[in-house]
Amino acid sequence: MSLWYEMDFPHWIGLFLLISTAISPFVFAYKNKTSFALATTISLLVTFLLQRIFDLIYSISGIHVDPHNLLVTIPNIAWETIELHRMLTATWLHADYFHILSNVIVIALVGIPLELRLGNRRFMLVYLVGALGGSISWVIFNAGSTVPALGASGAAFGLLGAYLACWPKDEIEFPFILIRKWPISMIALIYFGLEVARAFSVYGMGEWSNVGHIAHLGGFLVCYLVARPIAKNGPTPLDVVDSGPSQGGISSALQLQKRNLMKSLDLDPWSKNSSDAKIHSVLEKLRIAGDEIETREAWMEKLVLVVKCPECDDQLEVKNLSEGPSVQCALKTCNFSWP
């Protein structure tokens, strides 16, 4: 296995290219506010393509460029501080075309609708928990082994476990016999049941396999256990039964969440201290129409034109916060906020 002090110049170049290639799709997704699930799929595919290019370079020139021996999970050294990165980096490497395709199919077809339910940050957290859960499970069940492990299967199974835990009645497009909508509960339980049977054949009946079934089960179970706490208070209510995950659905869920968090307008700091009929009229209309985010914001915009900050007598402005529109003092040293 390669250790850090054994890395030569081509390996450092390969490591830099692998990391840059893996991260780039996420940087693009973050800047352009696009899907992290799609970014993950692209990241895994281009990283695998780069591995194949490294193989080609070696076959032509004999120069070792691929630093994957530094990145795969190896149980007997996994807990050494300098080797802990392997638990995560191994999940971005794949052994062959079937390995990568079987994983990205699940990550794309399950991950994209799950991300629409969870939101991109919660999705990415679930994905990484599944990846680490799979790696740690493999290390624990193969303690002392020098056989390396790699692949995103633990993360892919983790997405299935998370989806089953949070929205088991959803249906998603998936290639079971026919490419059509299937219940996520059926997809997840079939995958889980097959892995239980395969793991039993290896660990219970002594059959040999180069597939990390324990890593698959570990990723699935860890995400099944932690998904609901992660998804709680997210953009989509747990166990919701609707027309299915969509960008429109997540937008309306966010609006509903914000509307539920909006504070009461019953008490204000201007009514008792002002006899101006215009101020009272605007406040009255704000209270009547303030149940909806858009109308509350519109009447607040009118309010800040006729009132001053009750604490410092400076100008006021309207800010759209996570708990709805709020009237705040424009002066940075003043902390006035209403409601």
C-alpha positions in Angstrom: 0.0 0.0 0.0 1.1 3.6 -0.6 2.0 5.7 2.4 2.4 9.4 2.3 6.2 9.4 2.4 6.2 7.0 -0.6 4.2 9.3 -2.8 6.3 10.4 -5.8 5.6 13.4 -8.1 3.2 11.6 -10.5 1.1 10.3 -7.6 0.8 13.9 -6.2 -0.4 15.1 -9.6 -2.9 12.2 -9.7 -4.1 13.1 -6.2 -4.6 16.7 -7.1 -6.5 15.8 -10.2 -8.7 13.3 -8.4 -9.6 15.8 -5.7 -10.2 18.7 -8.1 -12.4 16.5 -10.4 -14.4 15.1 -7.4 -15.1 18.6 -5.9 -15.8 20.6 -9.1 -19.4 19.4 -9.7 -20.3 20.4 -6.1 -18.8 23.8 -6.6 -20.8 24.3 -9.8 -24.0 23.0 -8.1 -23.5 25.4 -5.1 -22.8 28.4 -7.3 -25.7 27.7 -9.7 -28.1 26.3 -7.0 -28.6 23.1 -8.9 -29.1 19.5 -7.6 -26.4 18.1 -5.2 -27.7 14.6 -6.0 -26.9 15.2 -9.7 -23.6 16.7 -8.8 -22.7 13.6 -6.8 -23.6 11.4 -9.7 -21.4 13.4 -12.1 -18.6 13.6 -9.5 -18.5 9.8 -9.2 -18.6 9.3 -13.0 -15.8 11.8 -13.8 -13.7 10.4 -11.0 -14.1 6.9 -12.3 -13.2 8.2 -15.9 -10.1 9.8 -14.5 -9.1 6.5 -12.9 -9.4 4.8 -16.3 -7.2 7.5 -17.8 -4.6 6.8 -15.1 -4.8 3.1 -16.1 -4.2 4.0 -19.7 -1.2 6.2 -18.9 0.3 3.3 -16.9 -0.3 0.8 -19.8 1.4 3.1 -22.3 4.2 4.6 -20.3 4.6 2.5 -17.1 4.2 5.6 -15.0 2.0 5.1 -11.9 -0.3 8.2 -11.5 -3.3 6.8 -9.7 -2.9 7.3 -5.9 -5.9 5.0 -5.1 -3.9 2.8 -2.7 -3.7 5.9 -0.5 -7.4 6.4 -0.6 -9.2 3.0 -0.3 -10.4 1.6 3.0 -8.1 -1.0 4.6 -9.4 -2.3 7.9 -6.1 -3.0 9.6 -5.0 0.6 9.4 -8.4 2.3 9.2 -8.3 3.8 12.7 -4.9 5.3 12.5 -5.2 9.1 12.6 -3.4 9.7 9.3 -5.5 7.1 7.5 -9.0 8.2 8.7 -9.6 10.0 5.4 -9.9 6.6 3.7 -13.4 6.0 5.2 -14.7 8.8 2.9 -12.3 8.9 0.0 -12.8 5.2 -0.7 -16.5 6.0 -1.5 -15.4 8.0 -4.5 -13.5 5.2 -6.1 -14.8 2.2 -8.1 -13.4 -1.1 -9.3 -15.1 -1.5 -12.7 -17.9 -0.3 -15.0 -20.6 -2.5 -13.4 -19.6 -1.3 -9.9 -19.9 2.4 -10.8 -23.1 2.1 -12.9 -24.9 0.1 -10.3 -24.2 2.8 -7.7 -24.9 5.9 -9.8 -28.2 4.5 -11.0 -29.4 4.3 -7.4 -27.9 7.6 -6.4 -29.4 9.4 -9.4 -32.9 7.8 -9.5 -33.3 7.7 -5.7 -31.2 10.7 -4.7 -32.8 13.3 -6.9 -36.3 12.8 -5.6 -35.0 12.4 -2.1 -33.2 15.7 -2.4 -36.4 17.4 -3.4 -37.9 16.1 -0.2 -34.9 16.9 2.1 -33.3 20.0 0.5 -29.7 19.9 -0.8 -27.9 20.3 2.6 -29.8 17.7 4.4 -29.5 15.4 1.4 -25.7 15.8 1.4 -25.6 15.1 5.1 -27.6 11.9 4.7 -25.3 10.8 1.7 -22.1 11.3 3.7 -23.6 9.5 6.8 -24.4 6.6 4.5 -20.9 6.6 3.0 -19.2 6.7 6.4 -21.7 4.2 7.9 -20.8 1.7 5.1 -17.1 2.2 5.5 -17.2 1.9 9.3 -19.3 -1.3 9.1 -16.9 -2.9 6.7 -13.9 -2.0 8.9 -15.6 -3.4 12.1 -16.7 -6.7 10.5 -13.3 -7.2 8.8 -11.0 -6.0 11.6 -7.4 -6.8 10.9 -7.9 -7.5 7.2 -5.5 -6.0 4.6 -8.1 -6.4 1.8 -9.0 -2.9 0.5 -12.6 -1.8 0.0 -13.9 1.0 -2.2 -17.2 2.2 -3.8 -20.2 4.4 -3.0 -22.5 1.4 -2.3 -22.9 2.2 1.4 -24.0 5.8 0.5 -26.4 4.5 -2.2 -28.0 2.0 0.2 -28.1 4.8 2.8 -30.3 6.9 0.5 -32.7 3.9 0.2 -32.8 3.6 4.0 -33.3 7.3 4.5 -36.2 7.4 2.0 -37.9 4.4 3.5 -37.7 6.0 7.0 -39.1 9.4 6.0 -41.5 9.0 3.0 -42.2 5.3 2.5 -45.3 5.9 0.4 -43.5 7.9 -2.3 -43.3 6.3 -5.8 -40.3 7.0 -8.0 -39.1 6.0 -11.5 -36.9 2.9 -11.2 -35.8 0.1 -13.6 -37.4 -3.0 -11.9 -38.5 -5.3 -14.8 -39.9 -2.1 -16.5 -38.9 1.5 -16.1 -41.9 2.9 -14.3 -43.0 4.3 -10.9 -42.5 1.9 -8.1 -43.1 2.4 -4.3 -39.9 3.4 -2.6 -40.8 0.9 0.2 -40.8 -2.0 -2.3 -37.5 -0.8 -3.9 -35.7 -0.3 -0.5 -36.9 -3.5 1.1 -36.0 -5.7 -2.0 -32.5 -4.2 -2.0 -32.2 -4.7 1.8 -33.6 -8.2 1.7 -31.2 -9.3 -1.1 -28.2 -7.9 0.8 -29.2 -9.7 4.0 -29.4 -13.0 2.1 -26.1 -12.3 0.4 -24.4 -11.3 3.6 -25.7 -14.5 5.3 -24.3 -16.6 2.5 -20.8 -15.0 3.0 -20.6 -14.7 6.8 -23.0 -17.5 7.8 -22.3 -20.1 5.1 -18.6 -19.3 4.3 -19.1 -18.5 0.6 -16.5 -16.1 -0.9 -17.5 -12.7 -2.3 -15.6 -9.6 -3.3 -18.7 -7.5 -2.7 -19.0 -5.5 0.6 -22.5 -6.6 1.6 -21.9 -5.6 5.2 -21.0 -2.1 4.0 -24.3 -1.9 2.1 -26.3 -3.0 5.1 -24.4 -0.6 7.4 -25.1 2.4 5.2 -28.8 1.4 4.9 -29.3 0.9 8.6 -27.4 4.0 9.8 -29.3 6.3 7.5 -32.6 4.6 8.4 -32.0 5.4 12.0 -30.8 9.0 11.6 -32.8 10.2 8.6 -35.9 11.3 10.5 -34.1 13.5 13.0 -32.2 15.1 10.0 -35.4 15.5 8.0 -37.4 17.0 10.9 -38.2 20.7 10.3 -37.0 20.3 6.7 -38.8 21.6 3.7 -41.2 18.6 3.4 -43.2 17.2 6.4 -42.3 13.6 7.3 -44.7 10.9 6.0 -46.5 13.3 3.7 -48.7 11.7 1.0 -49.0 14.0 -2.0 -48.4 13.9 -5.8 -44.8 13.1 -5.2 -41.5 15.0 -4.9 -41.1 17.9 -7.3 -39.4 21.3 -7.3 -42.8 22.9 -7.0 -43.6 20.7 -4.1 -40.5 21.7 -2.2 -41.2 25.4 -2.9 -44.7 25.2 -1.5 -43.5 23.2 1.5 -41.0 26.0 2.2 -43.7 28.6 1.9 -45.9 26.6 4.3 -43.1 26.2 6.8 -42.4 29.9 6.7 -46.1 30.8 7.1 -46.4 28.5 10.1 -43.4 30.3 11.7 -44.8 33.8 11.2 -45.4 35.7 14.5 -48.6 37.5 15.6 -49.2 41.1 14.6 -51.6 41.8 17.5 -49.2 44.0 19.5 -47.3 46.8 17.9 -45.2 49.8 19.2 -47.0 52.5 17.2 -50.7 52.3 17.9 -50.7 53.6 21.5 -48.2 56.4 20.7 -49.7 57.8 17.6 -52.9 59.4 16.6 -52.1 59.5 12.9 -55.1 57.9 11.1 -52.8 56.8 8.2 -50.6 54.7 10.6 -53.7 53.1 12.2 -55.2 52.4 8.8 -52.1 50.7 7.5 -51.7 48.6 10.7 -55.3 47.5 10.5 -55.0 46.4 6.9 -51.7 44.6 7.7 -53.4 42.6 10.5 -56.4 41.7 8.2 -54.2 40.6 5.2 -51.1 39.5 7.1 -51.8 35.8 7.1 -50.2 35.4 3.8 -46.4 36.0 3.3 -46.8 38.2 0.2 -49.5 40.4 1.5 -47.8 40.8 4.9 -44.7 41.9 3.2 -46.5 44.3 0.9 -48.3 46.1 3.8 -45.1 46.1 5.8 -43.5 48.0 2.9 -46.3 50.6 3.2 -45.9 50.7 7.0 -42.2 51.6 6.9 -43.1 54.6 4.8 -45.2 56.2 7.5 -43.6 55.1 10.8 -40.1 55.5 12.4 -38.1 53.2 14.6 -39.7 53.5 18.1 -36.3 53.1 19.8 -34.0 55.4 17.8 -36.4 57.3 15.5 -34.4 56.2 12.4 -35.7 54.8 9.2 -37.2 51.2 9.0 -36.9 48.5 6.4 -38.6 45.2 5.6 -36.5 42.0 5.7 -37.8 38.6 4.5 -36.5 36.2 7.2 -37.0 32.4 7.6 -39.9 33.1 9.9 -41.5 35.5 7.5 -41.3 39.3 6.8 -40.1 41.5 9.6 -39.9 45.3 10.1 -36.3 46.2 11.3 -34.4 49.3 12.0 -32.1 50.4 9.2 -29.5 51.6 11.7 -27.0 48.8 12.3 -26.5 49.8 16.0 -30.2 49.5 16.7 -31.7 46.0 17.3 -35.3 46.8 16.8 -37.4 44.2 15.1 -41.2 43.6 14.8 -43.1 41.4 15.1 
